Amino acid sequence: MRMLLATRNAGKIAELRHILAEAAPSVELVGLDAVEDYPETPETELTFAGNALLKARDGATRTGLPTVADDSGLAVDALNGMPGVLSARWAGRAKDDEANNALLLDQLADLDDDKRGATFVCAAALVWPDGRELVVHGEMPGRLGREPRGANGFGYDPLFIPDGYDITSAEMSTDEKNAISHRGRAFRELASGI
Ligand code: IMP
């Protein structure tokens, strides 16, 4: 069975392929690069689940394939859960990781370590061409450091120290991060339901 992951992010495709190889070996996962003329689905909802469903429904409608999509971001305690669904564009319209991290560090500059809690959140949706839908969530709790550390990962990884660790998620190997990450948890739960 072919299944679409509605993303052009090669890292996400590799991660879900790896999980499906064990959980559902009959599934052949393809990304959006395998689909011609596919315009990006605008993320216009106010929740991770809403945006994941938008993208998965769009994929299933356009391709006729069962489609998985995810939406994720960082929920910072001191910002009442922001940047949340605005994580990619926190410092403005351009998706600029360095500017996002610099702004977040400025916003939290006066906060003691015990007030720097944050959680990565991921919603993953699976929509079948017959209209069946499944949405799951995964979380990775932790806290924010005071300066960027590490060169792996992307986004807020250089600031994020997962609970139980004293390194950032940008200092972890891909496998180490995937084992505990919000996306890894959501993808594994989704795969177990296929
Ligand atoms: P998306 O769901 O892949 O579009 O991610 C939205 C944004 O959330 C990204 O641009 C990052 O800023 C942030 N984000 C989501 N997941 C992660 C992660 O695992 N590490 C670092 N940043 C992340």
Residues whose N, C-alpha, C, O or C-beta is under 5 A from the ligand:
A	BS01	IMP	D70 D71 S72 G73 L74 S87 A88 F154 G155 Y156 D157
